[in-house]
Amino acid sequence: MGDVSYVLYWSKYWVPRVGPLLSLALSNLSQHDLDLKVVDVVLENGSWDLSYLLTMLTLHVSTKFLRMTPPNINFGLDRIS
């Protein structure tokens, strides 16, 4: 899929077969929310920030990307070897 660490979480297409999450938000998004990158919703332990994600999206939508491995900035950008 390529590196999505610094892709805008809400406005860009980064979840396969879902599209931008902006139209799927359960509540109004603040400017802070709109500025979030995918990496911003990953905790220090490398897992998704479920407390944020599940309050902002339905469980149905959340499960689509919760199956995806969160990006890990410690491994650098994705690249073809």
MARKEGU-41476 format. One record per residue (C-alpha): x, y, z negated. Coordinates in Angstrom, 3 decimals. Example, Ala and Ser with C-alpha at 12.3 -4.5 7.8 and 13.67 -1.06 7.14 Angstrom:
<sites>
+----------+----------+----------+
!        X !        Y !        Z !
+----------+----------+----------+
!   12.300 !   -4.500 !   -7.800 !
!   13.670 !   -1.060 !   -7.140 !
+----------+----------+----------+
</sites>
This chain:
<sites>
+----------+----------+----------+
!        X !        Y !        Z !
+----------+----------+----------+
!    0.000 !    0.000 !    0.000 !
!    2.927 !    2.330 !   -0.507 !
!    3.712 !    4.532 !   -3.455 !
!    0.666 !    6.256 !   -4.935 !
!    2.303 !    7.602 !   -8.094 !
!    2.064 !   11.238 !   -7.058 !
!   -1.162 !   11.065 !   -5.046 !
!   -4.027 !   13.161 !   -6.394 !
!   -6.160 !   10.748 !   -8.391 !
!   -9.604 !   12.191 !   -7.622 !
!   -9.349 !   13.670 !   -4.142 !
!   -7.185 !   11.277 !   -2.120 !
!   -7.932 !    7.841 !   -0.685 !
!   -5.727 !    5.483 !   -2.704 !
!   -8.116 !    2.730 !   -3.857 !
!   -8.640 !    0.309 !   -0.951 !
!  -12.219 !    0.113 !    0.323 !
!  -13.414 !    2.738 !   -2.189 !
!  -12.266 !    6.071 !   -0.791 !
!  -11.726 !    9.256 !   -2.796 !
!  -13.037 !    8.881 !   -6.335 !
!  -14.270 !   12.489 !   -6.509 !
!  -17.769 !   11.665 !   -5.316 !
!  -17.996 !    8.768 !   -7.796 !
!  -17.204 !   10.723 !  -10.983 !
!  -19.803 !   10.339 !  -13.734 !
!  -19.471 !   13.955 !  -14.863 !
!  -18.196 !   17.302 !  -13.673 !
!  -14.437 !   17.381 !  -13.338 !
!  -12.327 !   20.130 !  -14.851 !
!   -9.447 !   21.698 !  -12.959 !
!   -7.148 !   19.612 !  -15.178 !
!   -8.903 !   16.433 !  -13.989 !
!   -8.682 !   17.530 !  -10.341 !
!   -4.931 !   18.115 !  -10.685 !
!   -4.222 !   14.624 !  -12.074 !
!   -1.949 !   12.342 !  -10.100 !
!   -2.387 !    8.558 !  -10.169 !
!    0.665 !    8.267 !  -12.422 !
!   -1.055 !   10.579 !  -14.948 !
!   -3.674 !    7.923 !  -15.718 !
!   -1.052 !    5.292 !  -16.567 !
!    0.024 !    4.944 !  -20.197 !
!    3.646 !    4.735 !  -21.351 !
!    3.273 !    0.959 !  -21.714 !
!    2.498 !    0.722 !  -17.984 !
!   -1.228 !   -0.017 !  -18.221 !
!   -4.126 !    2.062 !  -16.930 !
!   -5.540 !    4.623 !  -19.384 !
!   -8.848 !    2.803 !  -19.800 !
!  -10.246 !    5.282 !  -22.301 !
!  -10.063 !    7.985 !  -19.618 !
!  -10.983 !    5.880 !  -16.619 !
!  -14.038 !    4.180 !  -18.082 !
!  -15.523 !    7.453 !  -19.300 !
!  -15.163 !    9.005 !  -15.849 !
!  -16.227 !    6.136 !  -13.533 !
!  -18.764 !    3.343 !  -13.655 !
!  -17.518 !   -0.083 !  -14.652 !
!  -18.355 !   -1.333 !  -11.145 !
!  -16.030 !    1.217 !   -9.544 !
!  -13.373 !    0.880 !  -12.233 !
!  -13.012 !   -2.861 !  -11.752 !
!  -12.041 !   -2.335 !   -8.115 !
!   -8.841 !   -0.564 !   -9.014 !
!   -8.264 !   -2.115 !  -12.420 !
!   -7.287 !   -5.213 !  -10.447 !
!   -4.471 !   -3.161 !   -8.921 !
!   -1.100 !   -2.977 !  -10.641 !
!   -0.544 !    0.549 !  -11.960 !
!    2.348 !    2.411 !  -10.346 !
!    5.595 !    2.328 !  -12.308 !
!    7.754 !    5.394 !  -11.768 !
!   10.688 !    3.651 !  -13.462 !
!   11.085 !    1.395 !  -10.414 !
!   11.253 !    4.295 !   -7.939 !
!    9.256 !    4.714 !   -4.756 !
!    7.937 !    1.728 !   -2.823 !
!    9.933 !    0.917 !    0.272 !
!   10.347 !   -1.839 !    2.846 !
!   13.508 !   -3.882 !    2.296 !
+----------+----------+----------+
</sites>
